[in-house]
Amino acid sequence: MRIVIAPDKFKGSLSAPDVARHLDAGLQAATGHNLDVIRIPVADGGEGTLDAAVGSGFTRRSALVSGPTGQPLRAEFAVRGREAVIEMAAASGLAVLPGDIKDAKGATSLGTGELIRAALDAGCRQIILGVGGSANTDGGAGVLQGLGAQLLDAEGNELPPGGAALARLDRIDFSGFDTRLDEARFVLASDVDNPLLGAEGAAAIFGPQKGAAQEDVAILDAAVSHFVDVLADEIGPRALKAADAPGAGAAGGVGYAAIAVLAATRRPGIDVVLEFTGLADRLAGADLVITGEGSLDEQSLLGKTPMGVARAAARAGVPVVAVCGRTTLTPAQQKDSGFRQVYPLTSLEAKVEICIAEAGPLLEQLGKNIGVELADLVPAGSAPVGSTPPVNSVRTKEPLNV
């Protein structure tokens, strides 16, 4: 029997590779190690995208870049041939803020631009930019700086980092902009469809998550709006049009810079990740798919990882179940989503804080439970657990490329 385990991370608890590993251990323990298990960590374009890439044959690289407050940090990206996957959170995310101290007005996306340049140095010309978990609201101005642009005030001085400083922007000097970008093609992996400015824009909707007080939101929105006007003076009306594009407000406006200047194509994050992981092809011959994430709720139904995996499984005609830390979905919602069963950690341990702290052992127990119930989960006609596989089958108890 072949089982594909394709989960997202359990945020604040376990990475996607760790979730898959613990489930695999539980399944094998319940079935006497008679399963062919393929582990495929996945993500929706935000945090965890890098793990998904590495789990699919990309190679980790790293570069010394500027963190969200300008302090240097070593951030990873992934390379496969001429293709690169960049997880913005690794360089410019809330998770890498020094001391976890948020700086909504001063945080920068500079490091993300420097990571893109490192990918160019590695020979990559097809770049997937996974955004999410960002600390900045700078309209992506920092990304442009990281790629060689200069943001200058009226006296010709370089602006300090951060969105608030853009209020003093006078002109943008692109003379040092990396010329290799002319050969590069970008995909913006994001589910956010907000515009850059206004009541539904980057500052108003996401600024408070980054520490912005109400007065800061107004300051940032006005400063980024001014940035758009100055950029339009430099590159033309496409800069104005891009501000209204769906996804321009993603990652503090990095989506805007990617669309306006890098000519990025925005695609749903889960679609991009499932494509480069080759999930559809790797479902061939599978008897069951297990997916999941930390919280399986109404937001999950809007296109997050479990739903993307469930759709892929449905197209392949493979039954799918979900594991999660907790779920708020009704039985009807679970069924409509395509899940034969949902297994929350809270079914084993009622206290959420213990579920977070002990997620690994609890996932192994869920894996055992799923292993015991395989006969009920897999349609009749599949090979029974413990049967001898055909001579030409491939048995893989270790993760592929993990």
TORROKOL-299884 format. One line per 5 residues: number of its first residue (from 1); for each residue x, y, z of C-alpha. Coordinates in steps of 0.02 Angstrom, whole numbers. Layout:
% residues N
NUM = X/Y/Z ~ ...
//
This chain:
% residues 402
1 = 0/0/0 ~ 68/170/-49 ~ 34/321/62 ~ 78/500/14 ~ 102/618/162
6 = 91/799/102 ~ 67/917/250 ~ 102/1100/283 ~ 190/1154/442 ~ 104/1161/611
11 = 144/1343/643 ~ 234/1374/806 ~ 261/1189/831 ~ 332/1083/689 ~ 396/1109/513
16 = 311/1016/371 ~ 455/890/356 ~ 440/854/542 ~ 252/831/530 ~ 276/707/389
21 = 413/615/482 ~ 309/591/640 ~ 157/533/542 ~ 265/410/446 ~ 336/339/608
26 = 162/312/678 ~ 96/232/519 ~ 243/113/506 ~ 229/64/689 ~ 46/20/668
31 = 70/-82/510 ~ 233/-172/545 ~ 332/-63/423 ~ 238/-134/275 ~ 196/32/193
36 = 273/123/45 ~ 271/302/112 ~ 316/455/11 ~ 340/615/109 ~ 310/778/16
41 = 317/933/127 ~ 210/1071/51 ~ 162/1251/87 ~ 52/1391/21 ~ 190/1508/-34
46 = 230/1582/137 ~ 337/1510/276 ~ 381/1330/238 ~ 397/1356/51 ~ 585/1333/63
51 = 564/1166/152 ~ 443/1112/16 ~ 569/1157/-118 ~ 711/1063/-34 ~ 596/913/-10
56 = 570/913/-198 ~ 750/911/-256 ~ 806/1091/-238 ~ 973/1123/-152 ~ 988/1241/-4
61 = 1099/1393/-27 ~ 1128/1537/91 ~ 1182/1717/83 ~ 1225/1853/209 ~ 1090/1985/191
66 = 1014/2131/285 ~ 877/2080/405 ~ 714/2176/426 ~ 798/2304/539 ~ 959/2310/439
71 = 1060/2194/550 ~ 1151/2061/449 ~ 1086/1884/451 ~ 1115/1726/351 ~ 961/1678/252
76 = 930/1524/146 ~ 856/1503/-26 ~ 841/1352/-141 ~ 910/1316/-313 ~ 872/1184/-445
81 = 960/1217/-609 ~ 913/1393/-665 ~ 762/1398/-549 ~ 764/1474/-375 ~ 639/1478/-233
86 = 651/1625/-113 ~ 552/1627/48 ~ 539/1810/92 ~ 512/1774/278 ~ 689/1703/288
91 = 764/1875/256 ~ 627/2002/296 ~ 504/1912/407 ~ 431/1940/578 ~ 514/1779/636
96 = 689/1851/609 ~ 662/2018/698 ~ 798/2044/828 ~ 721/2013/998 ~ 550/1993/915
101 = 535/2183/925 ~ 420/2246/785 ~ 463/2406/691 ~ 319/2439/573 ~ 384/2605/509
106 = 568/2559/496 ~ 569/2377/442 ~ 636/2345/267 ~ 624/2216/129 ~ 805/2251/80
111 = 863/2075/124 ~ 738/1999/4 ~ 812/2099/-138 ~ 985/2040/-84 ~ 924/1859/-87
116 = 861/1885/-264 ~ 1032/1950/-312 ~ 1112/1796/-231 ~ 998/1687/-338 ~ 1054/1783/-492
121 = 1235/1753/-440 ~ 1195/1567/-432 ~ 1142/1573/-615 ~ 954/1570/-584 ~ 840/1660/-704
126 = 672/1587/-654 ~ 633/1647/-479 ~ 485/1601/-370 ~ 458/1732/-235 ~ 357/1659/-92
131 = 289/1798/16 ~ 209/1795/187 ~ 255/1832/366 ~ 343/1994/319 ~ 394/2126/446
136 = 395/2274/327 ~ 272/2395/249 ~ 388/2481/125 ~ 300/2448/-40 ~ 445/2335/-90
141 = 561/2486/-97 ~ 690/2386/1 ~ 685/2248/-130 ~ 729/2377/-263 ~ 872/2441/-156
146 = 937/2265/-134 ~ 941/2249/-323 ~ 1042/2408/-347 ~ 918/2552/-353 ~ 951/2708/-249
151 = 809/2797/-159 ~ 860/2979/-140 ~ 791/3130/-49 ~ 790/3307/-117 ~ 971/3333/-62
156 = 1028/3175/-152 ~ 1051/3074/7 ~ 1004/2890/18 ~ 847/2866/120 ~ 854/2762/279
161 = 763/2595/273 ~ 577/2573/305 ~ 411/2630/239 ~ 395/2791/339 ~ 552/2865/260
166 = 472/2855/88 ~ 378/3015/129 ~ 544/3106/93 ~ 579/3015/-70 ~ 623/3134/-213
171 = 687/3018/-350 ~ 742/2840/-383 ~ 907/2809/-471 ~ 901/2646/-570 ~ 1073/2668/-651
176 = 1146/2533/-538 ~ 999/2414/-555 ~ 1055/2236/-588 ~ 1052/2212/-777 ~ 1032/2023/-758
181 = 852/2057/-710 ~ 815/2085/-895 ~ 840/1898/-920 ~ 744/1843/-764 ~ 564/1790/-748
186 = 473/1804/-582 ~ 323/1717/-505 ~ 243/1799/-354 ~ 174/1656/-249 ~ 38/1734/-144
191 = -144/1709/-98 ~ -164/1890/-43 ~ -267/1989/-168 ~ -264/2159/-80 ~ -213/2316/-175
196 = -66/2417/-114 ~ -156/2570/-45 ~ -313/2624/45 ~ -433/2542/164 ~ -395/2368/96
201 = -211/2402/67 ~ -49/2339/141 ~ -38/2464/285 ~ -221/2461/336 ~ -248/2273/332
206 = -78/2203/378 ~ 12/2347/464 ~ -61/2313/638 ~ 8/2135/631 ~ 179/2215/611
211 = 161/2330/758 ~ 83/2481/674 ~ -29/2591/782 ~ -176/2677/698 ~ -78/2836/669
216 = 65/2732/596 ~ -54/2654/470 ~ -98/2826/402 ~ 85/2877/395 ~ 137/2719/304
221 = -6/2724/180 ~ 33/2904/134 ~ 220/2869/120 ~ 196/2717/9 ~ 72/2815/-98
226 = 208/2946/-124 ~ 329/2806/-171 ~ 207/2751/-307 ~ 200/2928/-378 ~ 390/2945/-382
231 = 409/2772/-459 ~ 284/2820/-593 ~ 393/2970/-636 ~ 537/2849/-666 ~ 455/2700/-755
236 = 291/2768/-818 ~ 105/2736/-789 ~ 125/2549/-759 ~ 181/2597/-584 ~ 11/2676/-552
241 = -84/2530/-628 ~ 14/2403/-526 ~ -40/2483/-362 ~ -217/2424/-395 ~ -168/2251/-452
246 = -228/2104/-346 ~ -84/2051/-237 ~ 5/2219/-239 ~ -27/2233/-52 ~ 56/2066/-15
251 = 205/2064/104 ~ 198/2247/148 ~ 194/2296/-35 ~ 332/2181/-98 ~ 196/2113/-212
256 = 183/2287/-286 ~ 369/2304/-323 ~ 371/2129/-397 ~ 225/2167/-513 ~ 273/2346/-559
261 = 461/2330/-581 ~ 503/2145/-596 ~ 351/2105/-707 ~ 307/1960/-592 ~ 159/1848/-627
266 = 52/1823/-471 ~ -10/1646/-441 ~ -92/1561/-291 ~ 47/1501/-178 ~ -20/1325/-158
271 = -30/1302/-348 ~ 151/1357/-368 ~ 213/1242/-230 ~ 115/1090/-289 ~ 183/1120/-463
276 = 367/1123/-415 ~ 346/977/-295 ~ 270/875/-436 ~ 131/815/-321 ~ 12/767/-461
281 = 139/648/-539 ~ 192/579/-370 ~ 12/532/-329 ~ 16/398/-463 ~ -17/230/-383
286 = -57/302/-212 ~ -192/223/-105 ~ -211/366/19 ~ -155/546/42 ~ -129/627/212
291 = -120/816/219 ~ -144/946/356 ~ -91/1103/447 ~ -93/1172/622 ~ -270/1243/618
296 = -397/1173/497 ~ -533/1305/492 ~ -636/1417/380 ~ -480/1507/318 ~ -414/1339/259
301 = -562/1328/141 ~ -503/1484/49 ~ -362/1392/-39 ~ -233/1350/92 ~ -123/1197/84
306 = -244/1058/137 ~ -373/1112/9 ~ -244/1118/-130 ~ -185/943/-87 ~ -365/881/-73
311 = -405/948/-247 ~ -251/863/-319 ~ -298/699/-235 ~ -476/711/-301 ~ -412/736/-478
316 = -304/580/-457 ~ -449/482/-382 ~ -356/452/-219 ~ -445/466/-49 ~ -376/600/67
321 = -379/628/255 ~ -317/776/356 ~ -222/795/519 ~ -216/957/615 ~ -185/1033/785
326 = -367/1083/798 ~ -515/1103/683 ~ -670/1212/684 ~ -744/1134/526 ~ -912/1050/541
331 = -931/871/480 ~ -1024/939/328 ~ -881/1059/288 ~ -755/919/306 ~ -853/810/186
336 = -878/952/62 ~ -690/983/67 ~ -658/806/12 ~ -586/736/173 ~ -638/560/219
341 = -586/597/397 ~ -504/735/498 ~ -388/691/642 ~ -353/837/762 ~ -224/827/900
346 = -360/891/1016 ~ -447/724/998 ~ -300/653/1096 ~ -261/801/1209 ~ -390/935/1251
351 = -265/1068/1305 ~ -202/1165/1153 ~ -41/1217/1238 ~ 5/1034/1265 ~ -39/995/1084
356 = 84/1129/1031 ~ 221/1071/1148 ~ 197/885/1116 ~ 145/890/934 ~ 275/762/879
361 = 223/617/993 ~ 39/659/968 ~ 59/654/779 ~ 141/484/794 ~ -12/425/889
366 = -125/495/754 ~ -18/404/627 ~ -46/243/723 ~ -233/277/727 ~ -237/306/539
371 = -134/147/513 ~ -261/46/612 ~ -405/121/512 ~ -327/102/338 ~ -449/-34/289
376 = -593/86/316 ~ -507/235/233 ~ -447/151/74 ~ -576/90/-53 ~ -595/-97/-80
381 = -478/-166/-210 ~ -319/-85/-145 ~ -180/-199/-89 ~ -204/-251/92 ~ -81/-191/224
386 = 62/-314/236 ~ 40/-388/62 ~ 194/-415/-46 ~ 216/-275/-173 ~ 241/-314/-357
391 = 421/-345/-410 ~ 430/-182/-508 ~ 362/-73/-368 ~ 469/52/-276 ~ 467/45/-86
396 = 523/203/-3 ~ 525/213/186 ~ 634/368/185 ~ 577/538/121 ~ 618/580/-58
401 = 752/714/-68 ~ 723/770/112
//
